[in-house]
Amino acid sequence: MNTLALSDFEQRRLLRIAFSGVAGFAICKIMGWPYGVFFAVFPMLLMGMVPVFNTMIAAQFLGGVVVSALEVWLLQTLLVPYPVLMLMVVAFFFGCHFRWMITTPYLLLWASSLVTTTTVLNLGSYQPESIHNMMIATALASIISVVAAALMFWLIPEPDSPGRPPEQHLSKAQINHRMLMGAILCTGSYVVFQLFDLQDSLSAQVATVLVLFPMTLQGTLLSAWNRARGVLYGCAMAMLVQVLMYDLIDHLVLVVLAMFMTILVAARLHLAERAGSATGFGALTTIGILFGQYMQPGGDILYSSVYRVTSVIFALVILMICAHLLDRLLNGFAATRNE
Protein backbone atom coordinates (compact mmCIF):
# COMPACT_ATOMS: atom_id res chain seq x y z
CA MET A 1 0.00 0.00 0.00
CA ASN A 2 2.91 2.37 0.57
CA THR A 3 3.67 2.31 -3.16
CA LEU A 4 0.24 3.84 -3.79
CA ALA A 5 0.87 6.81 -1.50
CA LEU A 6 1.27 10.02 -3.49
CA SER A 7 3.63 12.84 -2.62
CA ASP A 8 2.41 16.44 -2.39
CA PHE A 9 3.72 17.05 -5.91
CA GLU A 10 1.83 14.02 -7.26
CA GLN A 11 -1.38 14.99 -5.47
CA ARG A 12 -1.28 18.37 -7.21
CA ARG A 13 -0.69 16.66 -10.55
CA LEU A 14 -3.66 14.38 -9.84
CA LEU A 15 -6.01 17.34 -9.43
CA ARG A 16 -4.64 19.13 -12.48
CA ILE A 17 -5.12 16.08 -14.70
CA ALA A 18 -8.68 15.53 -13.49
CA PHE A 19 -9.84 19.16 -13.70
CA SER A 20 -8.21 19.86 -17.07
CA GLY A 21 -9.63 16.65 -18.57
CA VAL A 22 -13.23 17.37 -17.59
CA ALA A 23 -12.85 21.04 -18.55
CA GLY A 24 -12.05 20.18 -22.17
CA PHE A 25 -14.84 17.60 -22.31
CA ALA A 26 -17.42 19.94 -20.75
CA ILE A 27 -16.58 22.90 -23.02
CA CYS A 28 -16.88 20.69 -26.11
CA LYS A 29 -20.29 19.37 -25.06
CA ILE A 30 -21.63 22.77 -24.03
CA MET A 31 -20.57 24.33 -27.33
CA GLY A 32 -21.84 21.35 -29.33
CA TRP A 33 -18.53 20.83 -31.12
CA PRO A 34 -17.82 17.55 -32.95
CA TYR A 35 -14.88 15.22 -32.33
CA GLY A 36 -15.13 15.38 -28.57
CA VAL A 37 -12.37 12.77 -28.30
CA PHE A 38 -9.75 15.47 -28.99
CA PHE A 39 -11.13 17.76 -26.29
CA ALA A 40 -11.23 14.95 -23.72
CA VAL A 41 -7.85 13.35 -24.49
CA PHE A 42 -5.59 16.32 -25.29
CA PRO A 43 -5.71 17.92 -21.80
CA MET A 44 -4.94 14.57 -20.18
CA LEU A 45 -2.07 13.98 -22.61
CA LEU A 46 -0.57 17.37 -21.80
CA MET A 47 -0.97 17.10 -18.03
CA GLY A 48 -0.15 13.39 -17.89
CA MET A 49 2.92 13.32 -20.13
CA VAL A 50 4.88 16.19 -18.58
CA PRO A 51 5.12 17.03 -14.85
CA VAL A 52 5.73 20.75 -15.44
CA PHE A 53 4.18 23.53 -17.49
CA ASN A 54 5.89 26.59 -18.93
CA THR A 55 5.98 28.62 -22.12
CA MET A 56 8.25 26.09 -23.84
CA ILE A 57 5.85 23.22 -23.06
CA ALA A 58 2.90 25.30 -24.29
CA ALA A 59 4.76 26.26 -27.47
CA GLN A 60 5.65 22.63 -28.20
CA PHE A 61 2.09 21.42 -27.67
CA LEU A 62 0.60 24.13 -29.89
CA GLY A 63 3.42 23.73 -32.40
CA GLY A 64 2.55 20.06 -32.68
CA VAL A 65 -0.85 21.01 -34.10
CA VAL A 66 0.77 23.33 -36.65
CA VAL A 67 3.17 20.58 -37.76
CA SER A 68 0.33 18.08 -37.99
CA ALA A 69 -1.87 20.49 -39.97
CA LEU A 70 0.93 21.11 -42.49
CA GLU A 71 1.60 17.40 -42.91
CA VAL A 72 -2.06 16.48 -43.32
CA TRP A 73 -2.64 19.34 -45.77
CA LEU A 74 0.34 18.30 -47.90
CA LEU A 75 -0.66 14.64 -47.93
CA GLN A 76 -4.38 15.15 -48.52
CA THR A 77 -4.11 18.03 -50.97
CA LEU A 78 -1.22 16.96 -53.17
CA LEU A 79 -0.67 13.22 -52.79
CA VAL A 80 -4.06 11.49 -52.48
CA PRO A 81 -4.13 10.61 -56.23
CA TYR A 82 -0.71 8.95 -55.86
CA PRO A 83 -1.04 6.31 -53.09
CA VAL A 84 2.46 4.84 -53.47
CA LEU A 85 4.11 8.27 -53.34
CA MET A 86 1.85 9.24 -50.45
CA LEU A 87 2.92 6.15 -48.50
CA MET A 88 6.59 6.99 -49.10
CA VAL A 89 6.07 10.54 -47.83
CA VAL A 90 4.12 9.25 -44.81
CA ALA A 91 7.01 6.93 -43.94
CA PHE A 92 9.45 9.83 -44.36
CA PHE A 93 7.38 12.05 -42.05
CA PHE A 94 7.16 9.31 -39.42
CA GLY A 95 10.90 8.74 -39.62
CA CYS A 96 11.57 12.45 -39.09
CA HIS A 97 9.26 12.50 -36.07
CA PHE A 98 10.96 9.57 -34.37
CA ARG A 99 14.46 10.81 -35.17
CA TRP A 100 13.77 14.29 -33.83
CA MET A 101 12.13 12.82 -30.74
CA ILE A 102 15.54 11.26 -29.99
CA THR A 103 17.95 13.93 -31.17
CA THR A 104 16.24 17.19 -30.15
CA PRO A 105 14.98 18.54 -26.82
CA TYR A 106 11.49 18.94 -28.29
CA LEU A 107 10.08 15.50 -27.52
CA LEU A 108 6.56 16.77 -26.77
CA LEU A 109 6.37 18.66 -30.08
CA TRP A 110 7.19 15.65 -32.25
CA ALA A 111 5.35 13.08 -30.13
CA SER A 112 2.09 15.05 -29.96
CA SER A 113 2.17 15.95 -33.66
CA LEU A 114 2.82 12.30 -34.56
CA VAL A 115 -0.24 11.14 -32.61
CA THR A 116 -2.40 13.87 -34.17
CA THR A 117 -1.17 13.24 -37.71
CA THR A 118 -1.74 9.49 -37.59
CA THR A 119 -5.18 9.92 -36.02
CA VAL A 120 -6.38 12.54 -38.51
CA LEU A 121 -4.94 10.64 -41.49
CA ASN A 122 -6.76 7.48 -40.50
CA LEU A 123 -10.08 9.10 -39.61
CA GLY A 124 -9.87 11.53 -42.51
CA SER A 125 -9.35 8.77 -45.06
CA TYR A 126 -12.85 7.49 -44.25
CA GLN A 127 -14.39 10.98 -44.07
CA PRO A 128 -12.39 13.16 -46.52
CA GLU A 129 -14.93 15.97 -46.31
CA SER A 130 -14.40 16.20 -42.53
CA ILE A 131 -10.62 16.67 -42.45
CA HIS A 132 -10.97 20.46 -42.27
CA ASN A 133 -13.31 20.13 -39.28
CA MET A 134 -10.95 17.64 -37.65
CA MET A 135 -8.01 20.03 -37.86
CA ILE A 136 -10.13 22.86 -36.45
CA ALA A 137 -11.17 20.56 -33.61
CA THR A 138 -7.55 19.58 -32.88
CA ALA A 139 -6.50 23.25 -32.89
CA LEU A 140 -9.32 24.25 -30.53
CA ALA A 141 -8.62 21.25 -28.28
CA SER A 142 -4.92 22.16 -28.11
CA ILE A 143 -5.65 25.79 -27.24
CA ILE A 144 -8.15 24.77 -24.57
CA SER A 145 -5.65 22.25 -23.18
CA VAL A 146 -2.91 24.87 -22.87
CA VAL A 147 -5.27 27.43 -21.31
CA ALA A 148 -6.59 24.80 -18.88
CA ALA A 149 -3.04 23.76 -17.96
CA ALA A 150 -2.01 27.37 -17.32
CA LEU A 151 -5.13 27.91 -15.21
CA MET A 152 -4.54 24.71 -13.22
CA PHE A 153 -0.94 25.67 -12.44
CA TRP A 154 -2.16 29.09 -11.33
CA LEU A 155 -4.90 27.69 -9.11
CA ILE A 156 -2.83 24.73 -7.89
CA PRO A 157 0.73 26.09 -7.97
CA GLU A 158 3.87 24.01 -7.70
CA PRO A 159 6.50 25.58 -5.39
CA ASP A 160 9.39 23.47 -6.67
CA SER A 161 10.06 22.10 -10.13
CA PRO A 162 10.96 18.38 -10.34
CA GLY A 163 14.44 17.46 -11.46
CA ARG A 164 15.04 16.83 -15.14
CA PRO A 165 15.42 13.19 -16.21
CA PRO A 166 18.96 12.10 -17.10
CA GLU A 167 19.94 12.60 -20.73
CA GLN A 168 20.52 9.61 -22.95
CA HIS A 169 23.78 9.33 -24.87
CA LEU A 170 23.13 7.16 -27.89
CA SER A 171 25.45 6.11 -30.68
CA LYS A 172 24.58 6.74 -34.33
CA ALA A 173 23.70 3.06 -34.75
CA GLN A 174 21.33 3.20 -31.77
CA ILE A 175 19.66 6.33 -33.13
CA ASN A 176 19.22 4.67 -36.53
CA HIS A 177 17.84 1.53 -34.89
CA ARG A 178 15.26 3.37 -32.83
CA MET A 179 14.22 5.68 -35.64
CA LEU A 180 13.68 2.75 -38.03
CA MET A 181 11.87 0.71 -35.38
CA GLY A 182 9.41 3.52 -34.81
CA ALA A 183 9.02 4.65 -38.43
CA ILE A 184 8.61 1.20 -40.00
CA LEU A 185 6.17 -0.11 -37.40
CA CYS A 186 4.15 3.12 -37.38
CA THR A 187 3.94 3.08 -41.18
CA GLY A 188 2.94 -0.58 -41.11
CA SER A 189 0.18 0.21 -38.62
CA TYR A 190 -1.06 3.02 -40.87
CA VAL A 191 -1.16 0.71 -43.89
CA VAL A 192 -3.03 -2.05 -42.05
CA PHE A 193 -5.69 0.30 -40.71
CA GLN A 194 -6.17 1.67 -44.23
CA LEU A 195 -6.33 -1.66 -46.04
CA PHE A 196 -8.77 -3.34 -43.65
CA ASP A 197 -11.16 -0.37 -43.27
CA LEU A 198 -10.79 -0.25 -39.47
CA GLN A 199 -12.45 3.14 -39.01
CA ASP A 200 -14.05 2.12 -35.69
CA SER A 201 -10.75 1.08 -34.09
CA LEU A 202 -9.50 4.45 -32.89
CA SER A 203 -8.21 3.06 -29.59
CA ALA A 204 -6.29 0.29 -31.33
CA GLN A 205 -4.79 2.70 -33.86
CA VAL A 206 -3.68 5.17 -31.18
CA ALA A 207 -2.34 2.32 -29.03
CA THR A 208 -0.12 1.04 -31.85
CA VAL A 209 1.48 4.49 -32.04
CA LEU A 210 1.88 5.23 -28.33
CA VAL A 211 3.58 1.92 -27.52
CA LEU A 212 6.30 2.71 -30.09
CA PHE A 213 7.63 5.74 -28.22
CA PRO A 214 10.31 3.75 -26.32
CA MET A 215 11.65 2.77 -29.78
CA THR A 216 13.30 -0.39 -28.47
CA LEU A 217 12.00 -3.95 -28.45
CA GLN A 218 12.10 -4.30 -24.66
CA GLY A 219 10.50 -0.90 -24.09
CA THR A 220 7.82 -1.52 -26.70
CA LEU A 221 6.95 -4.94 -25.24
CA LEU A 222 6.58 -3.49 -21.76
CA SER A 223 4.61 -0.52 -23.07
CA ALA A 224 2.26 -2.82 -25.01
CA TRP A 225 1.61 -4.98 -21.94
CA ASN A 226 0.88 -1.91 -19.82
CA ARG A 227 -1.25 -0.40 -22.57
CA ALA A 228 -3.40 -3.52 -22.88
CA ARG A 229 -4.00 -3.57 -19.11
CA GLY A 230 -4.73 0.15 -19.13
CA VAL A 231 -7.32 -0.20 -21.90
CA LEU A 232 -8.95 -3.02 -19.94
CA TYR A 233 -9.13 -0.92 -16.77
CA GLY A 234 -10.37 2.15 -18.63
CA CYS A 235 -13.10 0.21 -20.45
CA ALA A 236 -14.20 -1.47 -17.20
CA MET A 237 -14.57 1.91 -15.49
CA ALA A 238 -16.45 3.41 -18.45
CA MET A 239 -18.85 0.44 -18.59
CA LEU A 240 -19.43 0.72 -14.84
CA VAL A 241 -20.30 4.39 -15.25
CA GLN A 242 -22.86 3.67 -17.97
CA VAL A 243 -24.44 0.83 -15.97
CA LEU A 244 -24.74 2.98 -12.85
CA MET A 245 -26.08 6.02 -14.71
CA TYR A 246 -28.37 4.03 -17.03
CA ASP A 247 -30.93 6.53 -18.42
CA LEU A 248 -29.30 9.53 -16.71
CA ILE A 249 -26.62 9.62 -19.38
CA ASP A 250 -28.24 12.66 -21.05
CA HIS A 251 -27.56 14.86 -17.99
CA LEU A 252 -24.26 16.59 -18.76
CA VAL A 253 -23.52 17.59 -15.16
CA LEU A 254 -23.78 13.96 -14.01
CA VAL A 255 -21.62 12.74 -16.90
CA VAL A 256 -18.95 15.35 -16.08
CA LEU A 257 -18.96 14.29 -12.41
CA ALA A 258 -18.70 10.63 -13.39
CA MET A 259 -15.83 11.40 -15.75
CA PHE A 260 -14.06 13.39 -13.03
CA MET A 261 -14.23 10.46 -10.63
CA THR A 262 -13.00 7.91 -13.18
CA ILE A 263 -10.13 10.20 -14.19
CA LEU A 264 -9.16 10.51 -10.52
CA VAL A 265 -8.92 6.72 -10.21
CA ALA A 266 -6.94 6.28 -13.45
CA ALA A 267 -4.68 9.28 -12.79
CA ARG A 268 -3.89 8.03 -9.30
CA LEU A 269 -2.79 4.70 -10.77
CA HIS A 270 -0.76 6.54 -13.41
CA LEU A 271 1.06 8.65 -10.82
CA ALA A 272 1.53 5.82 -8.33
CA GLU A 273 3.24 3.71 -11.00
CA ARG A 274 5.87 6.40 -11.54
CA ALA A 275 6.67 4.79 -14.87
CA GLY A 276 5.58 7.32 -17.51
CA SER A 277 3.23 5.84 -20.11
CA ALA A 278 2.23 2.69 -18.25
CA THR A 279 -1.07 1.08 -17.18
CA GLY A 280 -2.58 4.17 -15.59
CA PHE A 281 -1.81 6.37 -18.57
CA GLY A 282 -3.41 3.79 -20.86
CA ALA A 283 -6.53 3.85 -18.68
CA LEU A 284 -6.56 7.67 -18.78
CA THR A 285 -6.50 7.95 -22.56
CA THR A 286 -9.05 5.13 -22.90
CA ILE A 287 -11.45 6.99 -20.62
CA GLY A 288 -10.93 10.13 -22.68
CA ILE A 289 -11.66 8.29 -25.94
CA LEU A 290 -14.77 6.51 -24.61
CA PHE A 291 -16.25 9.58 -22.90
CA GLY A 292 -15.35 11.95 -25.72
CA GLN A 293 -16.54 9.76 -28.57
CA TYR A 294 -19.19 7.37 -27.21
CA MET A 295 -20.60 8.59 -23.87
CA GLN A 296 -23.73 10.27 -25.17
CA PRO A 297 -27.51 9.73 -25.21
CA GLY A 298 -28.29 6.68 -27.33
CA GLY A 299 -24.67 5.57 -27.46
CA ASP A 300 -23.79 1.97 -26.69
CA ILE A 301 -20.60 2.28 -24.68
CA LEU A 302 -20.84 -1.35 -23.54
CA TYR A 303 -20.35 -2.70 -27.06
CA SER A 304 -17.78 -0.01 -27.81
CA SER A 305 -15.76 -0.92 -24.70
CA VAL A 306 -15.70 -4.65 -25.46
CA TYR A 307 -14.74 -3.94 -29.07
CA ARG A 308 -11.98 -1.59 -27.90
CA VAL A 309 -10.44 -4.19 -25.60
CA THR A 310 -10.42 -6.97 -28.19
CA SER A 311 -9.19 -4.76 -31.04
CA VAL A 312 -6.39 -3.22 -28.95
CA ILE A 313 -5.15 -6.60 -27.69
CA PHE A 314 -5.23 -8.12 -31.19
CA ALA A 315 -3.47 -5.11 -32.74
CA LEU A 316 -0.76 -5.07 -30.06
CA VAL A 317 -0.07 -8.80 -30.38
CA ILE A 318 0.46 -8.44 -34.14
CA LEU A 319 2.58 -5.34 -33.60
CA MET A 320 4.81 -7.10 -31.05
CA ILE A 321 5.45 -10.00 -33.41
CA CYS A 322 6.49 -7.53 -36.11
CA ALA A 323 8.63 -5.59 -33.60
CA HIS A 324 10.51 -8.76 -32.61
CA LEU A 325 11.24 -9.67 -36.23
CA LEU A 326 12.25 -6.12 -37.14
CA ASP A 327 14.53 -5.82 -34.09
CA ARG A 328 16.37 -9.00 -35.10
CA LEU A 329 16.72 -7.73 -38.67
CA LEU A 330 18.09 -4.32 -37.65
CA ASN A 331 20.52 -5.86 -35.17
CA GLY A 332 22.03 -7.81 -38.04
CA PHE A 333 23.64 -4.66 -39.46
CA ALA A 334 26.37 -2.63 -37.79
CA ALA A 335 24.79 0.69 -38.83
CA THR A 336 21.48 -0.14 -37.10
CA ARG A 337 22.58 -2.31 -34.19
CA ASN A 338 21.08 -1.38 -30.82
CA GLU A 339 23.95 -2.08 -28.44
C-alpha positions in Angstrom: 0.0 0.0 0.0 2.9 2.4 0.6 3.7 2.3 -3.2 0.2 3.8 -3.8 0.9 6.8 -1.5 1.3 10.0 -3.5 3.6 12.8 -2.6 2.4 16.4 -2.4 3.7 17.0 -5.9 1.8 14.0 -7.3 -1.4 15.0 -5.5 -1.3 18.4 -7.2 -0.7 16.7 -10.5 -3.7 14.4 -9.8 -6.0 17.3 -9.4 -4.6 19.1 -12.5 -5.1 16.1 -14.7 -8.7 15.5 -13.5 -9.8 19.2 -13.7 -8.2 19.9 -17.1 -9.6 16.7 -18.6 -13.2 17.4 -17.6 -12.8 21.0 -18.6 -12.1 20.2 -22.2 -14.8 17.6 -22.3 -17.4 19.9 -20.8 -16.6 22.9 -23.0 -16.9 20.7 -26.1 -20.3 19.4 -25.1 -21.6 22.8 -24.0 -20.6 24.3 -27.3 -21.8 21.4 -29.3 -18.5 20.8 -31.1 -17.8 17.5 -32.9 -14.9 15.2 -32.3 -15.1 15.4 -28.6 -12.4 12.8 -28.3 -9.8 15.5 -29.0 -11.1 17.8 -26.3 -11.2 15.0 -23.7 -7.9 13.4 -24.5 -5.6 16.3 -25.3 -5.7 17.9 -21.8 -4.9 14.6 -20.2 -2.1 14.0 -22.6 -0.6 17.4 -21.8 -1.0 17.1 -18.0 -0.1 13.4 -17.9 2.9 13.3 -20.1 4.9 16.2 -18.6 5.1 17.0 -14.8 5.7 20.8 -15.4 4.2 23.5 -17.5 5.9 26.6 -18.9 6.0 28.6 -22.1 8.2 26.1 -23.8 5.8 23.2 -23.1 2.9 25.3 -24.3 4.8 26.3 -27.5 5.7 22.6 -28.2 2.1 21.4 -27.7 0.6 24.1 -29.9 3.4 23.7 -32.4 2.5 20.1 -32.7 -0.9 21.0 -34.1 0.8 23.3 -36.7 3.2 20.6 -37.8 0.3 18.1 -38.0 -1.9 20.5 -40.0 0.9 21.1 -42.5 1.6 17.4 -42.9 -2.1 16.5 -43.3 -2.6 19.3 -45.8 0.3 18.3 -47.9 -0.7 14.6 -47.9 -4.4 15.1 -48.5 -4.1 18.0 -51.0 -1.2 17.0 -53.2 -0.7 13.2 -52.8 -4.1 11.5 -52.5 -4.1 10.6 -56.2 -0.7 8.9 -55.9 -1.0 6.3 -53.1 2.5 4.8 -53.5 4.1 8.3 -53.3 1.9 9.2 -50.4 2.9 6.2 -48.5 6.6 7.0 -49.1 6.1 10.5 -47.8 4.1 9.2 -44.8 7.0 6.9 -43.9 9.5 9.8 -44.4 7.4 12.0 -42.1 7.2 9.3 -39.4 10.9 8.7 -39.6 11.6 12.5 -39.1 9.3 12.5 -36.1 11.0 9.6 -34.4 14.5 10.8 -35.2 13.8 14.3 -33.8 12.1 12.8 -30.7 15.5 11.3 -30.0 18.0 13.9 -31.2 16.2 17.2 -30.2 15.0 18.5 -26.8 11.5 18.9 -28.3 10.1 15.5 -27.5 6.6 16.8 -26.8 6.4 18.7 -30.1 7.2 15.7 -32.3 5.4 13.1 -30.1 2.1 15.1 -30.0 2.2 15.9 -33.7 2.8 12.3 -34.6 -0.2 11.1 -32.6 -2.4 13.9 -34.2 -1.2 13.2 -37.7 -1.7 9.5 -37.6 -5.2 9.9 -36.0 -6.4 12.5 -38.5 -4.9 10.6 -41.5 -6.8 7.5 -40.5 -10.1 9.1 -39.6 -9.9 11.5 -42.5 -9.4 8.8 -45.1 -12.9 7.5 -44.2 -14.4 11.0 -44.1 -12.4 13.2 -46.5 -14.9 16.0 -46.3 -14.4 16.2 -42.5 -10.6 16.7 -42.4 -11.0 20.5 -42.3 -13.3 20.1 -39.3 -10.9 17.6 -37.6 -8.0 20.0 -37.9 -10.1 22.9 -36.5 -11.2 20.6 -33.6 -7.6 19.6 -32.9 -6.5 23.2 -32.9 -9.3 24.2 -30.5 -8.6 21.3 -28.3 -4.9 22.2 -28.1 -5.7 25.8 -27.2 -8.2 24.8 -24.6 -5.6 22.3 -23.2 -2.9 24.9 -22.9 -5.3 27.4 -21.3 -6.6 24.8 -18.9 -3.0 23.8 -18.0 -2.0 27.4 -17.3 -5.1 27.9 -15.2 -4.5 24.7 -13.2 -0.9 25.7 -12.4 -2.2 29.1 -11.3 -4.9 27.7 -9.1 -2.8 24.7 -7.9 0.7 26.1 -8.0 3.9 24.0 -7.7 6.5 25.6 -5.4 9.4 23.5 -6.7 10.1 22.1 -10.1 11.0 18.4 -10.3 14.4 17.5 -11.5 15.0 16.8 -15.1 15.4 13.2 -16.2 19.0 12.1 -17.1 19.9 12.6 -20.7 20.5 9.6 -22.9 23.8 9.3 -24.9 23.1 7.2 -27.9 25.4 6.1 -30.7 24.6 6.7 -34.3 23.7 3.1 -34.7 21.3 3.2 -31.8 19.7 6.3 -33.1 19.2 4.7 -36.5 17.8 1.5 -34.9 15.3 3.4 -32.8 14.2 5.7 -35.6 13.7 2.8 -38.0 11.9 0.7 -35.4 9.4 3.5 -34.8 9.0 4.6 -38.4 8.6 1.2 -40.0 6.2 -0.1 -37.4 4.2 3.1 -37.4 3.9 3.1 -41.2 2.9 -0.6 -41.1 0.2 0.2 -38.6 -1.1 3.0 -40.9 -1.2 0.7 -43.9 -3.0 -2.1 -42.0 -5.7 0.3 -40.7 -6.2 1.7 -44.2 -6.3 -1.7 -46.0 -8.8 -3.3 -43.6 -11.2 -0.4 -43.3 -10.8 -0.3 -39.5 -12.5 3.1 -39.0 -14.1 2.1 -35.7 -10.8 1.1 -34.1 -9.5 4.5 -32.9 -8.2 3.1 -29.6 -6.3 0.3 -31.3 -4.8 2.7 -33.9 -3.7 5.2 -31.2 -2.3 2.3 -29.0 -0.1 1.0 -31.8 1.5 4.5 -32.0 1.9 5.2 -28.3 3.6 1.9 -27.5 6.3 2.7 -30.1 7.6 5.7 -28.2 10.3 3.7 -26.3 11.6 2.8 -29.8 13.3 -0.4 -28.5 12.0 -3.9 -28.5 12.1 -4.3 -24.7 10.5 -0.9 -24.1 7.8 -1.5 -26.7 6.9 -4.9 -25.2 6.6 -3.5 -21.8 4.6 -0.5 -23.1 2.3 -2.8 -25.0 1.6 -5.0 -21.9 0.9 -1.9 -19.8 -1.3 -0.4 -22.6 -3.4 -3.5 -22.9 -4.0 -3.6 -19.1 -4.7 0.2 -19.1 -7.3 -0.2 -21.9 -9.0 -3.0 -19.9 -9.1 -0.9 -16.8 -10.4 2.1 -18.6 -13.1 0.2 -20.5 -14.2 -1.5 -17.2 -14.6 1.9 -15.5 -16.5 3.4 -18.4 -18.8 0.4 -18.6 -19.4 0.7 -14.8 -20.3 4.4 -15.3 -22.9 3.7 -18.0 -24.4 0.8 -16.0 -24.7 3.0 -12.9 -26.1 6.0 -14.7 -28.4 4.0 -17.0 -30.9 6.5 -18.4 -29.3 9.5 -16.7 -26.6 9.6 -19.4 -28.2 12.7 -21.1 -27.6 14.9 -18.0 -24.3 16.6 -18.8 -23.5 17.6 -15.2 -23.8 14.0 -14.0 -21.6 12.7 -16.9 -19.0 15.3 -16.1 -19.0 14.3 -12.4 -18.7 10.6 -13.4 -15.8 11.4 -15.8 -14.1 13.4 -13.0 -14.2 10.5 -10.6 -13.0 7.9 -13.2 -10.1 10.2 -14.2 -9.2 10.5 -10.5 -8.9 6.7 -10.2 -6.9 6.3 -13.5 -4.7 9.3 -12.8 -3.9 8.0 -9.3 -2.8 4.7 -10.8 -0.8 6.5 -13.4 1.1 8.7 -10.8 1.5 5.8 -8.3 3.2 3.7 -11.0 5.9 6.4 -11.5 6.7 4.8 -14.9 5.6 7.3 -17.5 3.2 5.8 -20.1 2.2 2.7 -18.2 -1.1 1.1 -17.2 -2.6 4.2 -15.6 -1.8 6.4 -18.6 -3.4 3.8 -20.9 -6.5 3.8 -18.7 -6.6 7.7 -18.8 -6.5 7.9 -22.6 -9.1 5.1 -22.9 -11.5 7.0 -20.6 -10.9 10.1 -22.7 -11.7 8.3 -25.9 -14.8 6.5 -24.6 -16.3 9.6 -22.9 -15.4 11.9 -25.7 -16.5 9.8 -28.6 -19.2 7.4 -27.2 -20.6 8.6 -23.9 -23.7 10.3 -25.2 -27.5 9.7 -25.2 -28.3 6.7 -27.3 -24.7 5.6 -27.5 -23.8 2.0 -26.7 -20.6 2.3 -24.7 -20.8 -1.4 -23.5 -20.4 -2.7 -27.1 -17.8 0.0 -27.8 -15.8 -0.9 -24.7 -15.7 -4.7 -25.5 -14.7 -3.9 -29.1 -12.0 -1.6 -27.9 -10.4 -4.2 -25.6 -10.4 -7.0 -28.2 -9.2 -4.8 -31.0 -6.4 -3.2 -28.9 -5.1 -6.6 -27.7 -5.2 -8.1 -31.2 -3.5 -5.1 -32.7 -0.8 -5.1 -30.1 -0.1 -8.8 -30.4 0.5 -8.4 -34.1 2.6 -5.3 -33.6 4.8 -7.1 -31.0 5.5 -10.0 -33.4 6.5 -7.5 -36.1 8.6 -5.6 -33.6 10.5 -8.8 -32.6 11.2 -9.7 -36.2 12.3 -6.1 -37.1 14.5 -5.8 -34.1 16.4 -9.0 -35.1 16.7 -7.7 -38.7 18.1 -4.3 -37.7 20.5 -5.9 -35.2 22.0 -7.8 -38.0 23.6 -4.7 -39.5 26.4 -2.6 -37.8 24.8 0.7 -38.8 21.5 -0.1 -37.1 22.6 -2.3 -34.2 21.1 -1.4 -30.8 23.9 -2.1 -28.4 
